[in-house]
Amino acid sequence: MTKRSVQNISTIPDEGIDKGAQRLTPDQVSRVIRRHLEEEGGARLKVYTETCVHCGLCSDACHFYLSHDHDPKFSPAGKVKQTLDKIIRKKGRVSIDFIKKTAEIAFTECNLCRRCVMYCPFGIDVAYLMLFLRRICHKLGVVPQYIQDTAHSHAATMNQMWVKDDEWIDTLHWQEDEARDEIPDLRIPLEKQGADIFYSVIGPEPKFRAQMIYQAAVIMNAAGMDWTMPATPGWDNSDMCMYTGDEEMVARLKKVHFETAMRLKTKRIVMGECGHAYRSVHDVGNRHLGWKMSPLPVMHAIEFYYELFKDRKLKVNQKYDAPVTLHDPCNVVRGGGLHEMARYVINETCSRFVEMHPNREHNYCCGAGGGVINCGPPYTNKRVVSNRVKADQLADAKARGAKTIIAPCHNCFGGLEDIVKHYGLGMEIKFLGDVIYECMDKE
């Protein structure tokens, strides 16, 4: 049974927002906003902001709105009306306090999940409008401290977690040694030229979840794949700059990532289980570089696992026994259409599958994506309380027998952990790779 109360959450102190705002003047605010509207606010912005008739059909699509007892200020249209509508109507002449509130709404009250787009009769993309606001906040220097620190780490080290070059290589050697205790001839090939697969991960894997690199190496070995990982920057495919509005840094990150894969003359990029990184590499990064398409094919882990099982390159010794349910991550399902592939892999590896309702592209967001979880501990309680509807969805799946949640995305995994703990759901959470590793034939 989930907790039904909704806390009255006031504005949360945040050093990045508060100190950034202290450095601003009203003239600077209006000047920066007007310039941004002129330089980057084209036809798309005009159509979206002028087309909305505030019909409210987007409201029931939003987990913030549903979890806050249908408070209209949390509806997608309501969030735009409180922020961007006023900015455009006043031509940037808004107060510094208004910018602070705008930053909190844009960064912590919208996961950019795009569920509302599917229910808008005009197809208005509220995620684009919130990103437009985040871009304004970035230019004004008013960004939540935790996610801005992560963007700084990207800029300084080309990875999310300030992992030094030697620490990255040491981690790969460490995981190789660990895996060789189980499989003596296993290798994690570094800097191999001409391999079929360039395997890339996100910064938290070597920092906090190194076992996922271990598992990937075992899967690659068992499937007989020709693969490699780089010994240089470019290994991290994550991209919090995409969510802070720092589009220039987005281009730098993707350029390093693509160029590293091309330097090794690999044929395709296979990514670990991360939704926002898939969105960044597969869709956003190449466009910020001015490229029509990525320079080589990009494949999410779900697609890769699907290929391995479809081609019978992996065998299952015994299926995962506990009943499982699947969380469909926004960026790889609503944004990438990989829902049926995920279900194919689950049916290959699990003995019983319980669908969440709603599911596939209609699934509710985990509440952590879109950079919201990366805004840090100040907003953890707000984030979890604002996704009571997800807790209800999980509780329903549990009532129908599900014991394990499969979440093939890092941010989803973290967000669901917080929800399960806060609402006392008592469910286990696993990555798809965890399940495959447990049940596969490793020889």
Secondary structure as GFF3:
##gff-version 3
##sequence-region A 1 443
A	DSSP	alpha_helix	15	22	.	.	.	ID=ss1
A	DSSP	alpha_helix	26	40	.	.	.	ID=ss2
A	DSSP	alpha_helix	43	51	.	.	.	ID=ss3
A	DSSP	three_ten_helix	59	61	.	.	.	ID=ss4
A	DSSP	alpha_helix	63	67	.	.	.	ID=ss5
A	DSSP	three_ten_helix	72	74	.	.	.	ID=ss6
A	DSSP	alpha_helix	76	82	.	.	.	ID=ss7
A	DSSP	alpha_helix	84	89	.	.	.	ID=ss8
A	DSSP	alpha_helix	96	108	.	.	.	ID=ss9
A	DSSP	three_ten_helix	116	119	.	.	.	ID=ss10
A	DSSP	alpha_helix	126	140	.	.	.	ID=ss11
A	DSSP	alpha_helix	145	157	.	.	.	ID=ss12
A	DSSP	alpha_helix	165	182	.	.	.	ID=ss13
A	DSSP	beta_strand	197	200	.	.	.	ID=ss14
A	DSSP	alpha_helix	204	208	.	.	.	ID=ss15
A	DSSP	alpha_helix	211	223	.	.	.	ID=ss16
A	DSSP	beta_strand	227	228	.	.	.	ID=ss17
A	DSSP	alpha_helix	241	244	.	.	.	ID=ss18
A	DSSP	alpha_helix	247	263	.	.	.	ID=ss19
A	DSSP	beta_strand	268	271	.	.	.	ID=ss20
A	DSSP	alpha_helix	275	279	.	.	.	ID=ss21
A	DSSP	pi_helix	280	284	.	.	.	ID=ss22
A	DSSP	alpha_helix	285	288	.	.	.	ID=ss23
A	DSSP	beta_strand	298	299	.	.	.	ID=ss24
A	DSSP	alpha_helix	301	310	.	.	.	ID=ss25
A	DSSP	beta_strand	324	326	.	.	.	ID=ss26
A	DSSP	pi_helix	330	334	.	.	.	ID=ss27
A	DSSP	alpha_helix	339	349	.	.	.	ID=ss28
A	DSSP	three_ten_helix	360	362	.	.	.	ID=ss29
A	DSSP	three_ten_helix	373	375	.	.	.	ID=ss30
A	DSSP	three_ten_helix	377	379	.	.	.	ID=ss31
A	DSSP	alpha_helix	380	385	.	.	.	ID=ss32
A	DSSP	alpha_helix	388	399	.	.	.	ID=ss33
A	DSSP	beta_strand	404	406	.	.	.	ID=ss34
A	DSSP	alpha_helix	410	422	.	.	.	ID=ss35
A	DSSP	beta_strand	428	430	.	.	.	ID=ss36
A	DSSP	alpha_helix	432	439	.	.	.	ID=ss37
###
